[in-house]
Amino acid sequence: MIEVFQAEWCPHSRKVRQQLTESGVDFVARQVPADRDGREEMRQAVGADQIPAVVLEDGEVLNGEADEIVAALQERFSPRDDAQRHREKAEAH
């Protein structure tokens, strides 16, 4: 199962979650503390404390800028037939 280290308040995390949703990919959201000092579990899992970070099923870690993570996900996963509708609903909120 893909893991996303993220926070609900983080707009960069939202971009990554949205991309996974539009691709129809199931994932587990791992909530991280707001304070980077409290992110030891995340550092152990992905080697960094910047959110978002994604751990793919094969163990590969995607971290860095959200746009880079989204691009890497787009290379790996095709969009669902209803991806545009998901995007429209997200933009409406």
Rosetta blueprint (number, residue, H / E / L):
1 M L
2 I E
3 E E
4 V E
5 F E
6 Q E
7 A L
8 E L
9 W L
10 C L
11 P H
12 H H
13 S H
14 R H
15 K H
16 V H
17 R H
18 Q H
19 Q H
20 L H
21 T H
22 E H
23 S L
24 G L
25 V L
26 D L
27 F E
28 V E
29 A E
30 R E
31 Q E
32 V L
33 P L
34 A L
35 D L
36 R H
37 D H
38 G H
39 R L
40 E H
41 E H
42 M H
43 R H
44 Q H
45 A H
46 V H
47 G L
48 A L
49 D L
50 Q L
51 I L
52 P L
53 A E
54 V E
55 V E
56 L L
57 E L
58 D L
59 G L
60 E L
61 V E
62 L E
63 N E
64 G L
65 E L
66 A H
67 D H
68 E H
69 I H
70 V H
71 A H
72 A H
73 L H
74 Q H
75 E H
76 R H
77 F L
78 S L
79 P L
80 R L
81 D L
82 D L
83 A H
84 Q H
85 R H
86 H H
87 R H
88 E H
89 K H
90 A H
91 E H
92 A H
93 H L
